[in-house]
Amino acid sequence: LAVPSGLALALALALALPALALENGLALTPPMGWLAWERFRCNVDCRADPRNCISETLFFEMADRLAEDGWRELGYEYINIDDCWSAKQRDAAGRLVPDPERFPSGIKALADYVHARGLKLGIYGDLGTFTCGGYPGTTLDRVEQDAQTFAEWGVDMLKLDGCYSTEEEQAKGYPKMARALNATGRPIVYSCSWPAYQGGLPPKVNYTLLAEVCNLWRNYGDIQDSWDSVLSILDWFSANQDVLQPVAGPGHWNDPDMLIIGNFGLSYEQSRSQMALWTVMAAPLLMSTDLRTISPSAKEILQNRLMIQINQDPLGIQGRRIVKEKSHIEVFLRPLSQAASALVFFSRRTDMPFLYTTSLAKLHFPEDTVYEVQDVYSGKIISGLKTGDSFSVVINPSGVVMWYLYPMAQPWHVVRQQAPGGGFRPVLL
């Protein structure tokens, strides 16, 4: 697939950069799973709200849902604890310990429970005197000790926040934690909040260095349960895509933060949009919602097999916004393996469904190529679309139409759909 010159450069960089990545061989595709923070925050009042407080019960129950409701087979494998899990003080040996009332079994027992269900456990730390929620932080002199503690507990991912630390401490501490995690001998995916605390952009943020230190990183502010929040993140990523897009790839990902699909702030169309836009941005798919009560429509969006296949594409190229129309329609393109592509047609309109007409030629696809197109949400297939053919899509307000395209070089195309057991089964379209 020929690509625009900017994308060609990004492709070259994306293919060259993995050699620099954190030498742990992890997160070769964007991590998928569940993270507590956006939905459950720092609710520690288990007497008044036992069902929704940050406790081992919440994580046991979410692990059951991931294992039993079809999530695990699709790749949602990490169940991640966020802030407010620990006791307010370290123990006599200086070790972090979980809150004894809310995590009476301990984190090791929780990790064992999660592992027994074919899942992985993530935990939260903060490079500073305190976590953002006021719990014990990891100062520079505690980095090795805390890495060892997490490894002994059986943790599989660490999110390291940056509250209550200086720029100098972050510059020393984030690489120091990467070395300490590797030194434990346990494979632990490393999620850094470092760039978010430095404004997310060069010259303060060195993305070449970041790719050597972290598997994924938060570049921007926390997502909130609102469409405005989703748009602010999308706007920042699109405005800065020339910097951000080339630095993502296997083993090192930009993280625009959690999926809030299934909560209270997004409509059905907006939920479909967040899923499609995060997928085209090669973002980690970390849901933060109550899987015990999630609606069938939200679950259907999050469990879309073709969407997940696109997100998990092994090339790991982050997509870009390639068109921004005066009509408030935007088009995003992500190059995929086997000369395939994903297109997202996104409407910022708030009035009514909009008929958008364009052609693949206008979107810089190569001439004289014929494509088979699958609509990612409806499943509808368009066969024999030539680059020069004009076509129209109807995009709902704040909604998307998402296409998966592949050149018709052979009589069929194999879509790799994930099957139970982690393998892939070919599906002939």
Buried (B, 14 or more C-beta within 10 A) or exposed (E): BEBBEBBEBBBEBBBEBBEBBBEBEBBBBBBBBBBBBBBBBBBBEBEEEEEBBBBBBBBBBBBBBBBEBEBBBBBBBBBBBBBBBBBEEBEEEEBBBBBEEBBEEBBBBBBBBBBEBBBBBBBBBBBBEBBBBEBBBBBBEBBBBBBBBBBBBBBBBBBBBBBBBEEEBBBBBBBBBBEBBBEBEBBBBBBBBBBBBBEBBEEEBBBEBBBBBBBBBBBBEBBBBBBEBBBBBBEBBBEBBEBBBBBBBBBBBBBBBBBBBBBEBBEBBBBBBBBBBBBBBBBBBBBBBBBEEBEEEBBEBBBBBBBBBBBBBEBBBBBBBBBEEEEBBBBBBBBBEBBBBBBBBBBBBEEEBBEBEBBBBBBBBEEEBBBBBBBBBEEEEBEEBBBEEEBEBEBBBBBBBBBBBBBBEEEEBBBBBBBEEEEEEEBEE
